């Protein structure tokens, strides 16, 4: 349920309503927009239906939220959410590009890639310190050593850091080093992990599960917001279909659909979505045309020797060329890169 407040509502009136909602055993979530403040109420709404909330000072109207995802929905917040990552704003006019190797392999390689992708226009460095792999014998990541490498490259380049957290026990550690905590596709419905990152103060990048519907994707995001963290970024990274010519099927329908249903920003990962480096640039252009707020691109100086996902990684000069081409697409749809 949403309690829409009047434009001239006072802090005292807001506090009074919040306190009343809490006494009813419900959870109030205050969202302050440019023009209006609203209070989303989580819990058994039947309790509120017998309360004359419209009679409270400062209340304009009370509306039910029909979607199963409440806080994520456009009904809760009509304006686009813009996630501010220490000055890098995701969800605004500027398309944010996150780029880097699939796995953190060494400080030297990471620094080399970081400098090159930043020069080409990327503002966030991606790199996995913990790697969820299908085989237990594949490279699993460098762990905290990899996180330290990411921190060192951030200091030298000024780029923000996004890296994956896989375990509830590691959230506190990844928080120390990363600017954005990534929840990977395989953990999209790891509800304990979603609750834990929901308690974090850091922005969360939530990747869509490889067999997840849009509704399931948004319900997973709801876990994060319901725990108190509204700084959530959604990532379309391809879904599993009958087609086996590519690694996954990049669901570009999901971009405008999610933006109709939710206020959260949406970025696209064409590297995982296709699994083929030659398809990354075309799908990155298509993602921008479809309304994506950002891109996540894998870049490696020598894909033949990459510890993981070399076949879908761009070499730096191809990444640079792609970034130049993306500027024209962004301009055509009223964005910038």
C-alpha positions as CSV (number, residue, x, y, z in Angstrom):
1,X,0.0,0.0,0.0
2,X,1.2,3.5,-0.8
3,X,0.4,6.6,1.4
4,X,0.8,9.6,-0.9
5,X,1.6,12.8,1.1
6,X,0.7,16.3,0.3
7,X,3.4,18.6,-1.2
8,X,3.4,20.8,1.9
9,X,3.7,17.8,4.4
10,X,5.9,18.5,7.4
11,X,8.5,16.3,8.9
12,X,6.5,16.1,12.1
13,X,3.5,14.8,10.2
14,X,5.6,12.2,8.3
15,X,7.1,11.0,11.6
16,X,3.6,10.7,13.1
17,X,2.3,8.6,10.2
18,X,5.5,6.4,10.3
19,X,5.1,5.8,14.0
20,X,1.4,4.9,13.6
21,X,2.2,2.4,10.9
22,X,4.9,0.8,13.0
23,X,2.4,0.4,15.9
24,X,0.2,-1.6,13.6
25,X,3.0,-4.1,13.2
26,X,3.8,-3.0,9.6
27,X,7.0,-1.7,8.0
28,X,7.0,1.9,6.6
29,X,9.4,2.8,3.8
30,X,9.7,6.5,3.1
31,X,10.6,7.6,-0.4
32,X,11.3,11.3,-1.0
33,X,10.9,12.3,-4.6
34,X,11.4,15.6,-6.4
35,X,7.8,16.7,-6.1
36,X,6.2,14.3,-3.6
37,X,7.0,12.2,-0.5
38,X,5.3,8.8,-0.3
39,X,5.3,6.0,2.3
40,X,5.2,2.4,1.2
41,X,3.7,0.1,3.7
42,X,4.9,-3.5,3.8
43,X,3.0,-6.2,5.6
44,X,-0.6,-7.4,6.0
45,X,-2.5,-4.5,4.4
46,X,-5.8,-5.6,5.8
47,X,-4.8,-4.0,9.0
48,X,-4.5,-0.6,7.3
49,X,-7.8,-0.9,5.5
50,X,-9.7,-0.3,8.7
51,X,-7.6,2.7,9.6
52,X,-8.7,6.2,8.5
53,X,-5.3,7.1,7.1
54,X,-6.7,9.7,4.8
55,X,-7.7,11.6,8.0
56,X,-4.1,12.0,9.1
57,X,-2.6,15.5,8.6
58,X,-0.4,15.6,5.5
59,X,-2.0,12.6,3.8
60,X,-3.4,13.2,0.3
61,X,-4.6,9.7,-0.6
62,X,-4.0,6.0,0.1
63,X,-3.6,3.5,-2.8
64,X,-3.0,-0.3,-2.9
65,X,-0.1,-1.7,-4.8
66,X,-1.4,-4.4,-7.1
67,X,2.0,-5.8,-8.1
68,X,3.6,-8.6,-5.9
69,X,6.8,-6.5,-5.9
70,X,5.9,-3.4,-4.0
71,X,9.0,-1.2,-3.4
72,X,10.4,-2.1,-6.8
73,X,7.3,-1.0,-8.7
74,X,6.5,2.1,-10.6
75,X,3.4,2.4,-8.4
76,X,5.7,3.0,-5.4
77,X,8.0,5.4,-7.2
78,X,7.1,7.0,-10.6
79,X,10.4,8.7,-11.1
80,X,13.5,6.8,-12.3
81,X,15.9,5.9,-9.5
82,X,19.4,7.2,-10.0
83,X,22.1,5.3,-8.1
84,X,25.0,7.5,-7.1
85,X,28.2,5.5,-6.8
86,X,30.6,8.2,-5.4
87,X,29.8,10.5,-8.2
88,X,29.1,8.0,-11.0
89,X,25.3,8.2,-11.5
90,X,23.6,5.1,-12.9
91,X,20.1,5.7,-14.3
92,X,20.4,9.2,-15.6
93,X,21.1,10.6,-19.1
94,X,24.7,9.3,-19.2
95,X,25.1,5.6,-20.0
96,X,27.6,4.1,-17.5
97,X,30.1,1.5,-18.9
98,X,31.6,-1.1,-16.6
99,X,34.5,-3.0,-18.1
100,X,37.3,-5.3,-17.2
101,X,38.4,-9.0,-17.1
102,X,36.0,-11.8,-16.1
103,X,38.5,-12.9,-13.4
104,X,41.1,-10.9,-11.5
105,X,44.3,-12.7,-12.5
106,X,47.1,-10.4,-11.4
107,X,47.7,-6.9,-10.4
108,X,49.7,-6.1,-13.5
109,X,47.1,-7.3,-15.9
110,X,44.2,-5.6,-14.0
111,X,46.1,-2.3,-13.9
112,X,46.8,-2.5,-17.6
113,X,43.2,-3.2,-18.5
114,X,41.9,-0.6,-16.0
115,X,44.0,2.2,-17.6
116,X,42.9,1.3,-21.1
117,X,39.2,0.9,-20.5
118,X,39.2,4.2,-18.5
119,X,40.9,6.0,-21.4
120,X,38.2,4.6,-23.7
121,X,35.4,5.9,-21.5
122,X,34.5,3.3,-18.9
123,X,34.0,4.6,-15.4
124,X,33.6,1.4,-13.4
125,X,36.1,-1.5,-13.4
126,X,34.7,-5.0,-13.2
127,X,36.6,-8.1,-12.1
128,X,35.8,-11.2,-10.3
129,X,37.7,-12.1,-7.1
130,X,35.3,-14.9,-6.4
131,X,34.2,-17.0,-9.4
132,X,31.1,-19.3,-9.4
133,X,32.1,-22.0,-11.9
134,X,30.2,-25.0,-13.2
135,X,33.2,-27.3,-12.6
136,X,34.8,-27.5,-9.1
137,X,38.1,-27.9,-10.9
138,X,38.0,-24.6,-12.8
139,X,39.6,-21.4,-11.5
140,X,37.6,-20.2,-8.5
141,X,39.2,-16.7,-8.1
142,X,41.9,-15.2,-5.9
143,X,39.5,-14.3,-3.1
144,X,40.6,-11.4,-0.8
145,X,43.9,-11.1,-2.7
146,X,41.9,-10.3,-5.8
147,X,39.9,-7.7,-3.9
148,X,43.1,-6.0,-2.8
149,X,44.2,-5.9,-6.4
150,X,41.0,-4.2,-7.3
151,X,41.4,-1.7,-4.5
152,X,45.0,-0.9,-5.7
153,X,43.8,-0.3,-9.3
154,X,41.0,2.0,-8.0
155,X,43.6,4.1,-6.2
156,X,45.8,4.4,-9.3
157,X,43.0,5.0,-11.9
158,X,40.1,6.6,-9.9
159,X,37.7,4.0,-11.3
160,X,34.9,2.6,-9.2
161,X,34.9,-1.1,-8.5
162,X,32.2,-3.7,-9.0
163,X,32.8,-7.3,-8.0
164,X,30.7,-10.3,-7.1
165,X,29.9,-11.6,-3.6
166,X,28.8,-15.2,-3.4
167,X,28.4,-16.0,0.2
168,X,26.6,-14.3,3.1
169,X,29.8,-14.7,5.2
170,X,31.8,-12.7,2.7
171,X,29.6,-9.6,2.4
172,X,31.4,-7.7,5.1
173,X,34.8,-8.4,3.4
174,X,33.7,-7.5,-0.1
175,X,32.2,-4.3,1.3
176,X,35.6,-3.1,2.4
177,X,37.0,-3.1,-1.1
178,X,34.1,-2.7,-3.6
179,X,31.9,0.2,-4.5
180,X,29.2,-2.0,-6.0
181,X,28.4,-5.5,-4.7
182,X,27.3,-7.8,-7.5
183,X,24.9,-10.7,-7.0
184,X,25.5,-13.1,-9.9
185,X,22.9,-14.9,-12.0
186,X,23.4,-18.2,-10.1
187,X,22.6,-16.4,-6.8
188,X,19.6,-14.4,-8.0
189,X,17.3,-16.5,-5.8
190,X,19.7,-17.0,-2.9
191,X,17.3,-15.2,-0.6
192,X,19.6,-15.2,2.4
193,X,22.3,-13.5,0.3
194,X,19.7,-11.0,-1.0
195,X,18.7,-10.1,2.6
196,X,22.3,-9.7,3.6
197,X,23.3,-7.4,0.8
198,X,20.0,-5.5,1.5
199,X,21.5,-4.6,4.9
200,X,24.6,-3.1,3.1
201,X,25.1,0.5,2.5
202,X,26.8,-0.2,-0.8
203,X,24.9,-0.2,-4.1
204,X,23.9,-3.7,-5.3
205,X,24.1,-5.0,-8.9
206,X,21.6,-7.8,-9.3
207,X,22.0,-10.1,-12.3
208,X,19.0,-11.9,-13.8
209,X,19.0,-15.7,-13.3
210,X,19.6,-17.7,-16.5
211,X,16.1,-19.2,-16.3
212,X,14.3,-16.4,-14.4
213,X,11.2,-14.7,-15.5
214,X,11.0,-10.9,-15.3
215,X,8.6,-11.2,-12.4
216,X,11.0,-13.5,-10.5
217,X,13.8,-11.1,-11.2
218,X,11.9,-8.1,-9.8
219,X,10.8,-10.2,-6.8
220,X,14.5,-10.9,-6.0
221,X,15.2,-7.2,-6.2
222,X,12.3,-6.7,-3.8
223,X,14.2,-8.7,-1.2
224,X,17.0,-6.1,-1.3
225,X,14.8,-3.1,-1.1
226,X,12.7,-4.7,1.7
227,X,15.8,-5.1,3.7
228,X,16.4,-1.4,3.5
229,X,18.8,-0.9,0.5
230,X,17.2,1.1,-2.3
231,X,20.4,1.4,-4.3
232,X,19.8,-1.6,-6.5
233,X,20.8,-1.9,-10.2
234,X,19.3,-4.6,-12.4
235,X,21.4,-6.4,-15.0
236,X,20.0,-8.4,-18.0
237,X,22.7,-10.9,-18.9
238,X,20.9,-13.4,-21.1
239,X,18.5,-16.3,-20.4
240,X,18.7,-20.0,-21.3
241,X,16.5,-21.0,-24.2
242,X,16.4,-23.8,-26.8
243,X,18.9,-21.8,-29.0
244,X,22.5,-23.1,-28.6
245,X,24.3,-21.0,-31.3
246,X,25.1,-18.5,-28.5
247,X,25.9,-19.0,-24.9
248,X,22.6,-17.5,-23.8
249,X,19.8,-15.5,-25.5
250,X,20.1,-11.8,-24.6
251,X,16.6,-10.7,-23.8
252,X,16.4,-7.2,-25.0
253,X,12.6,-7.2,-24.5
254,X,13.3,-7.1,-20.8
255,X,14.9,-3.6,-20.9
256,X,11.9,-1.5,-21.8
257,X,9.5,-4.0,-20.0
258,X,11.4,-3.7,-16.7
259,X,11.6,0.1,-17.1
260,X,7.8,0.2,-17.5
261,X,7.3,-2.0,-14.4
262,X,10.1,-0.6,-12.2
263,X,11.9,2.6,-11.3
264,X,15.2,0.8,-10.9
265,X,18.0,1.3,-13.5
266,X,18.7,-1.5,-15.9
267,X,22.1,-2.3,-17.4
268,X,23.0,-5.0,-19.9
269,X,25.9,-7.6,-20.1
270,X,26.3,-8.5,-23.8
271,X,29.4,-10.5,-23.0
272,X,27.7,-13.2,-21.0
273,X,24.5,-12.7,-23.0
274,X,26.1,-13.9,-26.2
275,X,29.3,-15.7,-25.2
276,X,31.0,-14.5,-28.4
277,X,33.2,-11.4,-28.6
278,X,32.1,-10.7,-32.2
279,X,28.5,-10.2,-31.0
280,X,29.3,-8.0,-28.0
281,X,29.5,-4.6,-29.9
282,X,26.3,-5.2,-32.0
283,X,24.3,-6.2,-28.9
284,X,25.7,-3.3,-26.8
285,X,24.4,-0.9,-29.5
286,X,21.0,-2.7,-29.5
287,X,20.9,-2.5,-25.7
288,X,21.4,1.3,-25.7
289,X,18.8,1.7,-28.4
290,X,16.3,-0.3,-26.2
291,X,16.9,2.0,-23.3
292,X,19.6,0.4,-21.2
293,X,21.2,2.7,-18.5
294,X,24.6,1.0,-18.7
295,X,26.7,-1.8,-20.1
296,X,29.0,-4.4,-18.5
297,X,31.7,-5.6,-20.9
298,X,34.5,-8.1,-20.5
299,X,37.9,-6.9,-21.6
300,X,41.1,-8.9,-21.5
301,X,44.6,-8.1,-23.0
302,X,45.1,-11.7,-24.2
303,X,41.8,-13.7,-24.3
304,X,43.6,-16.9,-25.4
305,X,45.2,-17.0,-22.0
306,X,42.3,-15.8,-19.9
307,X,41.5,-17.8,-16.8
308,X,37.8,-17.6,-17.7
309,X,35.5,-16.5,-20.5
310,X,38.2,-15.6,-23.0
311,X,35.9,-16.4,-25.9
312,X,33.6,-13.5,-25.0
313,X,36.2,-10.9,-24.0
314,X,37.2,-8.0,-26.1
315,X,40.8,-7.0,-26.5
316,X,41.4,-3.4,-25.4
317,X,41.6,-1.9,-29.0
318,X,38.3,-3.5,-29.9
319,X,36.7,-2.1,-26.8
320,X,38.0,1.3,-27.7
321,X,36.6,1.1,-31.2
322,X,33.2,-0.1,-29.8
323,X,33.0,2.8,-27.4
324,X,33.5,5.3,-30.2
325,X,30.7,3.6,-32.2
326,X,28.4,3.6,-29.1
327,X,28.5,7.4,-28.8
328,X,26.5,7.8,-32.1
329,X,23.8,5.4,-30.9
330,X,23.6,7.0,-27.5
331,X,23.2,10.5,-29.1
332,X,20.5,9.1,-31.4
333,X,18.3,8.1,-28.5
334,X,19.0,11.3,-26.4
335,X,21.7,9.8,-24.2
336,X,25.4,10.2,-23.9
337,X,28.3,7.9,-23.1
